Amino acid sequence: MSIDEIEQPVVDGLFDRKDVATPADDTMQWRAALLQMVNWGGFDGLTVVPLRGDATMISGASGVGKSTILDAYTALMMPSDTKFNGASNDAVAGRARGVGQRNLLSYLRGAVDVVDDPRTGRPVEKLLRGKGGDTWGAIAMTFVNDQGGRFTALRTYYVPRRATRSGDVQMQLATQDGALPLDSLEVAVPERFHATTLKKLFPGIRVHRTYAELAAVLHARLGIGANGDGAKALRLLARIQAGNQVRSVDELYKDMVLERPSTFAAADRAIEHFDDLDTAHSAMRTEEQKLELLAPIADLHDRKVEATRRLAELDSYGVTASGDTPLRLWLLRTHLRLIEAAVVTNRAARAATADELGATTSAEQTHLSDLEGTKESHRAAGGSTLQSLALSLEQEQVVREDRLARRSVLQERLLPLIDATDAQAPDVESALLSSEAYAVLQLHAQQWLAGWQREQERNRRERDAVLRSQFPLSERQAELRRERASLEHRAGRMPARMHELRAEVARASGIGEDELPFVAELIDVAPEEARWRTAIETVLGASARMLLVPLDRLEAFSSAIDGLRLRGRLVFEGVELDLPDLGPADPERVAGKLVFQDSPFSGWVQAHVGEPSRNALCVEDADGLAGPGFRVTLAGQTRNGRRGTHGRNDARSIIGFSSTDAIADVDAELADLEERLDRVGAELVQLDQRSRVLEQQRASYDAVATARFDDLDVDGSDRRIADLERRRAEILGSDDGLQALDAQIAELSARLEETRRTRYALEQRQRELNAEHAELVDAEDDVKDRLQAIEEAGTVVLEPEQDDALAADFAAAAAPADPDDLARFAETSHRLAQRLRDAVADAEAEVRRVDDDLVQVFRVYKLQWDSPNLGTTAESYPDYARILDDIRGEGLAARRSEWRRRLTEWSGQDLVPLVGAMAASVEEIEDRLEPINAILRRLEFGASGDRLRIRLRRLAPAQVQTFMKDLRAVSSGSTNDLGEEALEQRFADLSRFMQQLRRPSQVGEATASLTDRERLLDVRRHVEISAERYDHTTGELRATYRTLGEKSGGESQELVAFIVGSALRFRLGDEMRSRPRFAPVFLDEGFVKADSEFAGRAVQAWRGLGFQLIVGVPLDKVTGLEPHMDELLAITKNSTTHQSWITPITDAGASSTRVRGDVTSR
């Protein structure tokens, strides 16, 4: 079908009316006439879509290709960042034409579906074209004007085989003044639609290199937009075509009509200018941070230099070296100096001591001579009797001291014990006052000692008896502890000795212990039958101790254990495994009161305990034992006919799955044993204490029995001394001369004794000084020899500075003692050596610390301000020192001066345009309303013929008011007279304010929610848009529309049509013309929520505004829109080949004609 055929008038179709009324002015209108698609989506080959009349409806089942046709128009006319039709892409998210959405590549290759590759598991597209090879496609739209002029826009696509995204598709953009049939386009495919090839194929065609060139031609030729607003008009057309759901008039108007306000551009320009100031501030801050970081390195370097100097100094002493060193030389010289000084001091002391000793000896001889003369005179005057009395008195005093010592020992250590432990003993205090009382005490002691041996033997027999009772208790305690330790690590209640026997045979046979259970471990008394445990333990005691061996391994098991020497008797039996369960047993018998462990042995165990010889009938007491069969009472007495038993060999229960109860029983018995053993221990302690007391009593009584009273009679000695002193005093009182001589003898004796002590001390001092002199001489000779050897070798030199430094260190090492103290020289020398070694270690540690600190600083510097010329080792200090000097010299000052200059120059004038833009943008929104309202005044709205108008209400959010106040504040004012702190505060205020204006990507914020930038700069949010319906004759307000949810689908779509249509007229720049110059408006799934009446009014609104409608409609909405459409195009799809075709529907009497290009599969 050609363009000429499409333009022929249709007079016998479904609708019979005139095409377009003659305009009142000379406005020439362009209409879409013919859409051509080649290899697009499900339309294989060339497919033409005829667009007749004012309103064309494209319908078909879901997925046949309605949106495909509308997306072809979008791909042809709109920029590449425009999303394809929203009706098909609303279910997915992502960027425009991205993965997961319909995109250029999927349309050109005819993507049908996605399946997972069975080999890789990755999704693979099912394609109609281009699988494993190149493919191509094209879209063209021919527009026709009122004067018959034609204009065609064309896009060609070449898809290489390896293309994986839309950007890999090679595209050509072209326009032609006239029709452009695409049936011959395939000849240009080998050249990939080269511009030269297209120009040869279609003479007069214009090939455009960019979409901007194409858009400029489209805007100019088709009259899209006015004054360069064509791009905005096309964007609005794309929004209209997408048909996105809106919730309110405010949202509808702002999304469809209003463009992004100029406030954003003004803010971006202000931010761009402020960034220069911010960069200068950052540079200044960087220099400050560098200064702050590097400032310590000078002090660190000085510390390192000092530590290195100290190390060199200490190294020059030879602190850590062996052999002859300056330190050794200094110590020898110092030692020699101290020895020489000590020799001089010793020589003087020896001379003084010799003189003093001679004088003392002479005085001693004089005192001795005077004493002998005085004694001779005393004897001559009758003093022999006084001398005899004095000798007796001295002897008696010695006797008294001996008696007092014996008596004190007896009183303090022995007698109190007798008094405290023997109630029958006489009073020990009064026994020492007379010989008769003491004889009574001695008699009692002898009697007690006679019976002591019997008492001690009786105490020993009692202790042995207690010890014999303790042994079995201790043995039982050890046994229970072993039992408990065994039970803690296994299930069941079997005794440890049985478990040890099992472990031994298990190791020998190679069978696991869990494969060799005891019967007791496979059964347990049911909780509700716990009172029958004693009866069950009595009946099954022997069987419970039996070890079960899998029958198929019995022979090997028996052979393996035959050579073992077991410490007990082990009963085992081979049993069959996995026998069937026997089901519930009689609850009145033993088997019925048991629960069985789920195991391969459970079937055999059930049968075993169910045998009549074991499955006793349980009766309450002995009265129930009479009767046939095996019976057992609650107490455990059994009877089988006339034969019975009673009692248990082992009081502990062994039947059960879990060891918890057994451990509790063991713990209880252990607690009882602890109490009994504590009592036995206390009894032993008491007996041992009694034995010790008896031994101490024996020692006391033995001492009393052997002691003589005369050896303890201190009072007798006191009486004897008093008598002697009385007799001496009587003699002295009767002769004054003797009394005077006696006093002289006493005085001379004292002087002689004092002189002798002095002589003894001087002789000792003389011997010490002579020995000291000998030692000093020997030490002096030794030190001189060693010092002479070092000096003669000449390998060690001691500088004066070193001598002074070592002297200071030596004095510090000796403090607080005297450094010239020869006696402490060895100690001080060791302390000096240690001090110097510590100084070496401290200096080395200081160097390491400084190096570590420098490295840390340098690493941080490199991390923040990396430079390939800088290292991070301590050897890099000169480089960083130069940086620090530069910063301190001119760097920081220059940066601060530059920042101050820029801040002074940045007076806020860059924000003045933003202030104006904020006000102007709102005014522009208000100004835009009038031409739209002017268009709406000419259109009847609703069934009653009312009119519609758009109202604007300014909002005043608190945040916006604060923002505007801050904006006016920061955009005014001067910084010329501000100090440093004020400047910093001014800049901080500016930074906080400008932060609000930055894009989220500039501040690192997520964009999921509304940002401050959008909230403050988007003045569209500062106004509220609503619609009002009013009587155009009286001006009466009939209704106000804010939200669309409260209206029916048809009402809301009629309202949308009026608002969007009038806005489109304004955006196209045709608000003052009788009709728009560019008429085509594509709607995907338009009017789907409206009934026939409202849909008709919405269509009439679009047509009344002079637009040509092309509407994609689902099948179920065709009947509602059909009366208001001029043309109906039906799309059909083959479910097998997935290919689609278009059929124009005329009227019921005419035959259908399928319009398609190349041969298309049905």
Residue pairs with C-beta under 8 A, 6 or more apart in sequence:
1 34
1 48
1 50
1 1155
2 179
2 181
3 33
3 34
3 142
3 144
3 150
3 179
6 33
6 34
6 50
6 51
6 52
7 33
7 144
9 19
10 52
10 53
10 1146
12 1146
12 1147
12 1150
13 1126
13 1127
13 1146
13 1147
14 1122
14 1128
14 1145
14 1146
14 1147
15 53
15 1125
15 1126
17 1126
19 53
19 54
20 29
20 54
20 146
23 29
23 146
23 1074
23 1075
24 1074
25 1073
25 1074
27 1070
27 1073
27 1074
27 1075
27 1077
28 145
28 146
28 147
28 223
28 1077
29 145
29 146
29 1075
29 1076
29 1077
29 1078
29 1079
29 1106
30 143
30 144
30 145
30 151
30 222
30 223
30 1077
30 1078
30 1079
30 1080
31 51
31 143
31 144
31 145
31 1079
31 1080
31 1108
32 51
32 141
32 142
32 143
32 1079
32 1080
32 1108
32 1110
33 50
33 51
33 142
33 143
33 144
33 150
34 48
34 49
34 50
34 51
34 141
34 142
34 179
35 48
35 49
35 51
35 69
35 72
35 73
35 139
35 140
35 141
35 142
36 46
36 47
36 48
36 49
36 138
36 139
36 140
36 141
36 142
36 180
36 181
36 182
37 43
37 46
37 47
37 48
37 49
37 69
37 72
37 137
37 138
37 139
38 45
38 46
38 47
38 136
38 137
38 138
38 139
38 182
38 185
38 1157
39 45
39 108
39 110
39 129
39 135
39 136
39 137
39 138
40 47
40 68
40 72
40 107
40 108
40 137
40 139
41 65
41 68
41 71
41 72
41 107
41 110
41 1140
42 64
42 65
42 68
42 110
42 112
42 128
42 1133
42 1138
42 1139
42 1140
43 65
43 68
43 1139
43 1140
43 1141
43 1142
44 110
44 128
44 129
44 1139
44 1158
44 1160
44 1161
45 1156
45 1157
45 1158
45 1159
45 1160
46 182
46 183
46 1156
46 1157
46 1158
47 1141
47 1142
47 1155
47 1156
47 1157
47 1160
48 1142
48 1155
48 1156
48 1157
49 58
49 69
49 1129
49 1142
49 1155
50 1127
50 1129
50 1144
50 1155
51 1080
51 1108
51 1110
51 1127
52 1126
52 1127
53 1108
53 1126
53 1127
54 1103
54 1108
54 1109
54 1126
55 1099
55 1102
55 1103
55 1108
55 1109
55 1110
55 1111
55 1124
55 1125
55 1126
55 1127
56 1108
56 1109
56 1110
56 1111
56 1125
56 1126
56 1127
56 1128
56 1129
57 1111
57 1113
57 1118
57 1121
57 1122
57 1125
57 1127
57 1128
57 1129
58 66
58 69
58 70
58 1110
58 1111
58 1112
58 1113
58 1129
58 1131
59 66
59 1112
59 1113
59 1114
59 1115
59 1117
59 1118
59 1128
59 1129
59 1130
59 1131
60 66
60 1115
60 1130
60 1131
60 1132
60 1133
61 1115
61 1133
62 1114
63 1133
64 1131
64 1132
64 1133
64 1140
65 1131
65 1133
65 1140
66 87
66 1084
66 1085
66 1112
66 1113
66 1114
66 1131
67 84
67 85
67 87
67 88
67 102
67 1084
67 1112
68 107
68 1140
69 1112
69 1131
70 85
70 241
70 1082
70 1084
70 1110
70 1112
71 84
71 85
71 88
71 102
71 107
72 107
72 139
73 139
73 141
73 241
73 1082
73 1110
74 82
74 84
74 85
74 238
74 241
74 1082
75 84
75 104
75 107
75 139
75 155
76 139
76 140
76 141
76 153
76 154
76 155
77 141
77 153
77 218
77 234
77 237
78 234
78 237
78 238
79 211
79 215
79 231
79 234
80 97
80 104
80 166
80 211
81 96
82 96
82 235
82 238
83 89
83 96
83 97
83 101
83 238
83 242
84 96
84 97
84 101
84 102
84 103
85 102
85 241
85 242
85 1084
86 242
86 243
86 244
86 1084
87 242
87 243
87 1084
87 1085
87 1112
88 102
89 101
89 102
90 244
92 100
92 101
93 100
94 100
94 101
97 103
97 104
97 166
103 166
104 157
104 166
104 169
105 111
105 159
105 163
105 164
105 165
105 166
105 168
105 169
106 125
107 137
108 129
108 130
108 135
108 136
108 137
108 157
108 159
108 169
109 125
109 127
109 128
109 129
109 130
109 131
109 135
109 159
110 127
110 128
110 129
110 130
110 1138
111 125
111 126
111 127
111 128
112 125
112 126
112 127
112 128
112 1138
113 125
113 126
114 123
114 124
114 125
114 126
115 123
115 124
115 126
116 122
116 123
116 124
117 123
117 124
128 1138
128 1139
129 135
130 159
130 161
132 161
133 161
134 158
134 159
134 160
134 161
135 159
136 156
136 157
136 158
136 159
136 186
136 189
136 193
137 156
137 157
137 159
138 154
138 155
138 156
138 157
138 182
138 185
139 154
139 155
140 152
140 153
140 154
140 155
140 180
140 182
141 152
141 153
142 150
142 151
142 152
142 179
142 180
143 150
143 151
143 152
143 153
143 222
143 1080
144 150
145 151
149 177
150 177
150 178
150 179
151 175
151 176
151 177
151 178
151 221
151 222
152 175
152 176
152 178
152 179
152 180
153 174
153 175
153 214
153 218
154 172
154 173
154 174
154 175
154 176
154 180
154 182
154 205
155 171
155 172
155 173
155 174
156 171
156 172
156 174
156 185
156 188
156 193
156 198
157 169
157 170
157 171
158 169
158 170
158 171
158 189
158 192
158 193
159 168
159 169
159 170
160 168
160 170
162 168
163 169
170 192
170 193
172 193
172 195
172 198
172 207
173 207
173 208
173 209
173 210
173 211
173 213
173 214
174 198
174 202
174 205
174 206
174 207
174 208
175 205
175 206
175 208
175 214
175 217
175 218
175 221
176 202
176 204
176 205
176 206
177 204
177 221
178 204
180 202
180 205
183 1157
184 201
185 201
187 197
187 201
188 194
188 197
188 198
188 201
191 197
195 207
198 205
198 207
199 205
199 207
206 217
208 214
208 217
215 230
215 231
215 234
216 230
218 224
218 230
219 225
219 228
219 230
219 231
219 233
222 1077
222 1078
223 1068
223 1069
223 1070
223 1076
223 1077
223 1078
224 230
224 233
224 234
224 1068
224 1077
224 1078
225 231
225 232
225 233
225 234
225 1067
225 1068
225 1069
226 1068
226 1069
226 1070
227 1069
229 1067
229 1069
232 259
232 1067
233 1064
233 1067
233 1068
233 1069
233 1078
236 256
236 257
236 1063
236 1064
236 1067
237 1064
237 1081
237 1082
239 255
239 256
240 256
240 1060
240 1064
240 1081
240 1082
240 1083
241 1081
241 1082
241 1083
241 1084
242 1084
243 1083
243 1084
243 1085
243 1086
244 255
246 252
246 255
246 256
246 1044
246 1056
247 1043
247 1044
247 1045
248 1042
248 1043
248 1044
249 950
249 1025
249 1026
249 1027
249 1041
249 1042
249 1043
249 1044
249 1055
249 1059
250 1024
250 1025
250 1026
250 1042
252 1044
252 1056
252 1059
252 1060
253 950
253 1025
253 1059
253 1063
254 1020
254 1025
256 1059
256 1060
256 1063
257 928
257 932
257 1059
257 1060
257 1063
257 1066
257 1067
258 925
258 928
258 1020
260 1018
261 917
261 921
261 924
261 1017
261 1018
261 1019
261 1020
262 917
262 920
262 921
262 924
263 914
263 917
263 918
263 921
263 1017
263 1018
263 1019
264 1013
264 1017
264 1018
265 917
266 913
266 914
266 916
266 917
267 914
267 997
267 1013
267 1017
269 910
269 913
270 910
270 911
270 913
270 914
270 994
270 997
271 994
271 997
271 998
271 1002
273 906
273 910
274 906
274 910
274 990
274 994
276 902
277 899
277 902
277 903
277 906
277 987
277 990
278 991
278 994
280 895
280 898
280 899
280 902
280 903
281 899
281 903
281 987
283 895
283 898
283 899
284 892
284 895
284 896
284 898
284 899
286 865
286 895
287 887
287 891
287 892
287 895
287 896
288 892
289 864
290 861
290 865
290 883
290 884
290 887
291 884
291 887
291 888
291 892
293 857
293 860
293 861
293 864
294 857
294 861
294 880
294 883
294 884
294 887
295 884
296 853
296 857
297 854
297 857
297 877
297 880
297 881
297 884
298 881
298 884
300 850
300 853
300 854
300 857
301 850
301 854
301 877
301 881
303 846
303 850
304 846
304 847
304 850
304 851
304 854
304 874
307 843
307 844
307 846
307 847
307 850
308 843
308 847
310 839
310 843
311 840
311 843
311 844
311 847
313 805
314 836
314 839
314 840
314 843
315 840
316 326
316 802
317 325
317 326
317 327
317 330
317 802
317 806
317 836
318 325
318 326
318 327
318 328
319 325
319 327
319 833
319 836
319 837
319 839
319 840
320 837
320 840
324 790
324 793
324 795
324 796
325 796
326 796
326 797
326 798
326 799
326 802
326 806
327 806
327 833
327 836
328 790
328 796
329 787
329 790
329 791
329 796
329 798
330 798
330 802
330 803
330 806
331 829
331 832
332 783
332 786
332 787
332 790
333 787
333 798
334 807
334 810
334 825
335 783
335 825
335 829
336 780
336 783
336 784
336 787
338 820
338 822
338 825
339 776
339 779
339 780
339 783
339 822
340 780
341 820
341 822
342 776
342 822
343 773
343 776
343 777
343 780
346 769
346 772
346 773
346 776
347 773
349 769
350 766
350 769
350 770
350 773
353 762
353 765
353 766
353 769
354 766
356 762
357 759
357 762
357 763
357 766
360 755
360 758
360 759
360 762
361 759
363 755
364 752
364 755
364 756
364 759
367 748
367 751
367 752
367 755
368 752
370 748
371 745
371 748
371 749
371 752
374 741
374 744
374 745
374 748
375 745
377 741
378 386
378 738
378 741
378 742
378 745
379 387
381 735
381 737
381 738
381 741
382 735
382 738
383 738
383 741
383 742
385 731
386 728
386 731
386 732
386 738
386 742
389 724
389 727
389 728
389 731
390 728
392 724
393 721
393 724
393 725
393 728
396 717
396 720
396 721
396 724
397 721
399 717
400 714
400 717
400 718
400 721
402 711
403 711
403 712
403 713
403 714
403 717
404 714
406 707
406 711
406 712
407 432
407 712
407 714
410 432
410 703
410 704
410 707
410 712
411 432
413 700
414 699
414 700
414 703
414 704
415 428
415 429
415 700
415 704
416 428
417 696
417 697
417 700
418 425
418 428
418 445
418 697
418 700
418 701
418 704
419 425
419 427
419 428
421 693
421 697
422 448
422 697
424 444
425 441
425 444
425 448
426 437
426 440
426 441
426 444
428 441
430 437
431 437
431 438
431 440
431 441
432 438
432 712
433 715
435 709
435 713
438 709
438 712
439 709
441 704
442 704
442 705
445 701
445 702
445 704
445 705
446 705
448 697
448 701
449 698
449 701
449 702
449 705
452 694
452 697
452 698
452 701
455 694
456 691
456 694
456 695
459 687
459 690
459 691
459 694
460 691
462 687
463 684
463 687
463 688
463 691
466 680
466 683
466 684
466 687
467 684
469 680
470 677
470 680
470 681
470 684
473 673
473 676
473 677
473 680
474 677
476 673
477 670
477 673
477 674
477 677
480 666
480 669
480 670
480 673
481 670
482 496
483 495
483 496
483 666
484 663
484 666
484 667
484 670
485 496
486 496
486 499
486 500
487 493
487 496
487 659
487 662
487 663
487 666
488 659
488 663
490 499
490 659
491 521
491 657
491 658
491 659
492 517
492 518
492 520
492 521
492 656
492 657
492 658
492 659
492 662
493 520
493 521
493 652
493 653
493 654
493 655
493 656
493 658
493 659
493 661
493 662
494 518
494 520
494 521
494 545
494 654
495 652
495 654
497 567
497 568
498 518
498 545
498 568
498 570
500 567
501 566
501 567
501 568
501 570
502 513
502 516
502 518
502 547
502 570
503 513
504 564
504 566
505 516
505 547
505 557
505 560
505 561
505 564
505 566
505 570
505 572
506 512
506 513
506 516
508 560
508 561
508 564
509 553
509 556
509 557
509 560
509 561
510 560
511 549
511 550
511 553
511 557
515 550
516 547
516 548
516 549
516 572
517 547
517 548
517 599
517 601
518 544
518 545
518 546
518 547
518 548
519 540
519 543
519 544
519 545
519 546
519 548
519 605
519 608
520 540
520 544
520 545
520 654
520 655
520 656
521 597
521 656
521 657
522 548
522 596
522 597
522 599
522 601
522 602
522 605
523 540
523 544
523 594
523 595
523 596
523 597
523 605
523 609
523 655
523 656
524 594
524 595
524 597
524 655
524 656
524 657
524 658
525 532
525 533
525 536
525 593
525 594
525 595
525 655
525 656
526 593
526 594
526 595
529 593
531 634
532 590
532 593
532 618
532 634
533 653
533 655
534 634
534 635
534 636
534 648
535 590
535 616
535 618
535 632
535 633
535 634
535 635
535 636
536 590
536 593
536 594
536 655
537 544
537 636
537 648
537 653
537 654
537 655
538 632
538 636
538 638
538 645
538 648
539 590
539 614
539 616
539 630
539 632
539 638
540 590
540 609
540 614
540 655
541 648
541 649
541 650
541 654
542 571
543 608
543 609
543 614
544 654
544 655
545 571
545 654
546 571
546 572
546 573
547 570
547 571
547 572
547 573
548 572
548 573
548 575
548 601
548 604
548 605
549 557
549 572
549 573
549 574
549 575
550 574
550 575
550 577
550 600
551 574
551 575
551 576
551 577
553 574
554 574
557 572
557 574
575 601
575 604
576 603
576 604
577 600
577 601
577 604
578 600
578 603
579 603
579 604
579 607
580 603
581 596
581 602
581 603
581 606
582 603
582 606
582 607
582 610
584 592
585 591
585 592
585 594
585 606
585 610
585 615
586 592
586 615
587 593
588 617
588 618
589 615
589 616
589 617
589 618
590 609
590 614
590 615
590 616
590 618
590 632
591 606
591 609
591 610
591 614
591 615
593 618
594 609
596 602
596 605
596 606
597 657
608 614
609 615
612 629
612 630
613 630
614 630
615 630
616 629
616 630
616 631
616 632
616 638
617 624
617 627
617 629
617 630
617 631
617 632
618 631
618 632
618 634
619 625
619 631
619 632
619 633
619 634
620 633
620 634
621 633
621 634
621 635
622 633
622 637
624 631
624 633
625 631
625 633
625 637
625 639
625 644
628 641
629 640
630 638
630 639
630 640
631 638
631 639
631 640
632 638
635 646
636 646
636 647
636 648
637 644
637 645
637 646
638 644
638 645
638 646
652 662
652 665
653 661
653 662
653 665
654 662
656 662
710 716
731 738
732 738
732 739
732 742
733 739
790 796
806 832
809 832
809 835
809 836
810 819
810 828
810 832
811 819
812 835
813 819
813 828
813 831
813 832
813 835
814 821
814 824
814 828
814 831
817 824
817 828
818 824
819 828
821 828
850 874
851 874
854 874
854 877
855 872
855 873
855 874
857 880
858 870
858 871
858 872
858 873
858 874
858 876
858 880
859 872
861 870
861 880
862 870
862 872
869 879
870 876
870 879
870 880
871 879
900 983
903 975
903 983
903 986
903 987
904 975
904 976
906 975
907 973
907 974
907 975
908 970
908 971
908 972
908 973
909 971
911 967
911 970
911 971
912 971
914 967
914 971
915 964
915 967
915 968
915 971
918 964
918 967
918 1017
918 1019
921 1019
922 954
922 1019
922 1022
922 1023
925 952
925 1019
925 1020
925 1023
926 952
928 1066
929 950
929 952
931 1066
931 1071
931 1072
932 950
932 1059
932 1062
932 1063
932 1065
932 1066
932 1071
933 949
933 950
934 1071
935 1062
935 1065
935 1066
935 1071
935 1105
936 947
936 948
936 949
936 950
936 1058
936 1062
937 947
937 949
937 1032
939 947
939 948
939 1058
939 1062
939 1101
939 1104
939 1105
940 946
940 947
940 1104
941 947
941 948
941 1029
941 1054
941 1058
941 1101
942 1029
942 1054
942 1097
943 1093
943 1097
945 1032
946 1029
946 1030
946 1031
946 1032
946 1038
947 1029
947 1030
947 1031
947 1032
948 1027
948 1028
948 1029
948 1055
948 1058
948 1059
949 1027
949 1028
949 1030
950 1025
950 1026
950 1027
950 1028
950 1059
951 1025
951 1026
951 1027
951 1028
951 1040
952 1023
952 1024
952 1025
953 1023
953 1024
953 1026
954 1022
954 1023
955 1021
955 1022
955 1023
955 1024
956 1022
957 1015
957 1022
959 1015
959 1016
960 1015
960 1016
960 1022
963 996
963 1016
966 993
967 993
970 989
970 990
970 993
975 983
975 986
978 986
995 1003
996 1012
996 1013
996 1016
997 1013
997 1016
997 1017
998 1013
999 1013
1000 1006
1000 1007
1000 1011
1000 1013
1001 1007
1005 1011
1014 1021
1015 1021
1026 1040
1026 1041
1026 1042
1027 1040
1027 1041
1027 1055
1027 1059
1028 1037
1028 1039
1028 1040
1028 1041
1029 1037
1029 1038
1029 1039
1029 1040
1029 1041
1030 1036
1030 1037
1030 1038
1031 1038
1041 1047
1041 1055
1044 1052
1044 1055
1044 1056
1047 1055
1048 1089
1048 1094
1049 1088
1049 1089
1049 1090
1049 1094
1050 1087
1050 1089
1050 1090
1050 1091
1050 1093
1050 1094
1050 1095
1050 1098
1051 1094
1052 1089
1053 1086
1053 1087
1053 1089
1053 1090
1053 1094
1053 1095
1053 1098
1054 1090
1054 1094
1054 1097
1054 1098
1054 1101
1056 1098
1057 1098
1057 1099
1057 1101
1057 1102
1058 1101
1061 1081
1061 1101
1061 1102
1061 1105
1061 1107
1062 1105
1064 1076
1064 1081
1064 1105
1064 1107
1065 1071
1065 1076
1065 1105
1065 1106
1068 1076
1068 1077
1068 1078
1069 1077
1070 1076
1070 1077
1070 1106
1074 1106
1075 1105
1075 1106
1076 1105
1076 1106
1076 1107
1079 1106
1079 1107
1079 1108
1080 1107
1080 1108
1080 1110
1081 1102
1081 1107
1081 1108
1081 1109
1081 1110
1082 1110
1082 1111
1082 1112
1083 1109
1083 1110
1083 1111
1083 1112
1084 1112
1085 1112
1085 1113
1085 1114
1086 1109
1086 1111
1086 1112
1086 1113
1087 1094
1087 1095
1087 1098
1087 1099
1087 1111
1087 1113
1087 1117
1087 1120
1087 1121
1088 1113
1088 1114
1088 1117
1090 1098
1090 1120
1091 1120
1092 1119
1092 1120
1092 1121
1092 1123
1092 1124
1095 1120
1095 1121
1095 1124
1096 1123
1096 1124
1099 1109
1099 1121
1099 1124
1099 1125
1100 1124
1102 1109
1103 1109
1111 1121
1111 1125
1113 1121
1118 1128
1122 1128
1127 1144
1128 1144
1128 1145
1129 1142
1129 1143
1129 1144
1129 1145
1130 1142
1130 1143
1130 1144
1130 1145
1131 1140
1131 1141
1131 1142
1131 1143
1132 1140
1132 1141
1132 1143
1133 1139
1133 1140
1134 1140
1134 1161
1134 1162
1137 1161
1139 1160
1139 1161
1141 1154
1141 1155
1141 1156
1141 1160
1141 1162
1142 1154
1142 1155
1142 1156
1143 1152
1143 1153
1143 1154
1143 1155
1144 1152
1144 1153
1144 1155
1145 1152
1146 1152
1146 1153
